[in-house]
Amino acid sequence: MQPVLEFVQRHERSYTYSIRAPQTSDTIPVACYVDRGLTSLADCVFDAAQALSVNFPTVYIRYQGLCMGQIEVRRLALCAESIARELKVEHQRRSTPQSAAPEGPVTRLAERQNVFAAAI
């Protein structure tokens, strides 16, 4: 089983994450772990990596309700700051209407994450 790790920004400086089993039917499984009250997304990413690192090598990532792909849990711990930035950038890109998006190539989160893997 590969869990789903979901990050949610509740307020300007309030983030939470939850861990649940992947959806296997029309019903989304209840979160088996929820952390409430970290002050930065990077702290959430790092804390989640610590919680998952012993049992799971990879995890599906969701941010603000959008599926962002999968990533190795060890990279979450090693690159928490940069992954948090990339999640925000990718969410903003996906939330911007196409007509308002700047022209030029857009690199997807998974492709940018490969740069982090090469650097480690």
N, C-alpha and C positions, 0 to 999 in steps of 0.2 A: 504494500500500500504506500502510495506517495501522498502525503498530507497536503492540504491547502492552507497556506499562510496568508491571512488577510490583514492589511494595515488600513486603519481609518483615522483621519484627522478629525477630531471632535470639535476643537476650538483652535485658536491661533497657535497656542503652545501646549496642546494636549492631544496626544496620539495614543492609540490603543491597537492591539493586535489580537487575533484569535487563530486558533489552530483547529482544523476539523478534517474529517475524512472527505475524500472526493465525492462528488455527487454521482450516484449510480442509478438514480431514477428521477422522477419529477420533483421529488422532495430533497431540499438541501439539508444535509445532516446538521445537527446541532453542534456547535463548537464544543470541543472537549477541553479547551483551555482558553481563557480570556484574561488578558492583562489590561488593566485600565489605569492610565495616569502617567505615562512617560512624557517628558517635555520636548522631545525631538524625535523626528522620524528615524534618524540614525541610531538613537538609543533603542528604539523599538526593534529595528533591524538586528542590532547586536544582541539584544536580550532574547529575541526569538531564536537566533542562531545558537545561543547557549542552551536554550530549552530543547532544541531539536537535534543538536550535533551528535548525541550519543546513539540515537536510534534511527535517524533518517539521513541518507546521503544527499538526496535532492528533495525539493519541495516546489509545488505550484505557488505562484505569487499573485495576489490580487491587491490592488491599491484603489481606494475610494470606489469600490464596486466594479472596477475593470480588471479583466484578466491580463496579466503582464507577461505570462510565460512561466518557465521553470528555471531554477538555478540550483547550483550545488550549495548545500548548507554551509560548508566550510568557507565559501566565498562571501557569504553573508557576514560572517564574523570578521574576516580579513579586510573587507572593503565596505564596511557599514556606511561610512560617510558618503562615499561615491555612489553606492547603490541607492541610498536615500535621495541623492540629487537626481539620479537618472530616473527613478520612479516618478518624481515630481515633474521632470521635464517631459517624460513620455505621457503622463496623465494630462498635462497642459496641452501637448501636441494633439492628443486624441480628442480633447474637449473643445479645441478651436475649430470652428467651421472651416471647411476646405477653402471657401472664398476669402477668408481672413488669414489663412496660413501663408507664411512667406514662401516664395518660390525657391526651388532648389531641392537637392536630395535630402531626404530625412532618414536618419539611421534609426532602426528599431532598437528597442531596449536590449533584446537578445544579442544583436550584433555588437552593441556597445559593451556588453558584458564580456564578450570574447576578448576585448582589449584588456580588461582587468585580469582575465585569466592568464594572458600572455605576460603581463607585468609581474605576476606573482611567481 
